[in-house]
C-alpha cells in the first residue's frame, strides 16, 4: 500500500477523497470498465478478505504489473464503504 486517506484527481476533473492508493508488481492491471469491482486479498489457506471498491488505476507497460512498471489501484476502503452505504458487508 502506498497511501491511505489520499485525495485523487482523475483525468476527467473529478476529485475523490479518503481513497486508498496501492501498487502491485504482479498480475493484471485495472482497465477502463473495472470501476465498482471488488478489491480483495486471498489468504494462503484459501479465505478471501474484502478490502474495498475499485475506483481507478492502471499501469504496467503491457497491462501486467512488474517490478519496474507496477500496477496502481485506487479504491474506497471497505470500512468507509460499509459506513457510507446502507446495509453491511456480508460474512460467509
Buried (B, 14 or more C-beta within 10 A) or exposed (E): EEEEEEEBEEEEEEEBEEBBBBBBEEEEBBEEEBBEEEBEEEEEEEEEEBBBBBBBBBBBEEEBBBEEEBBBBBBBBBEBBBEEEEEEEEEE
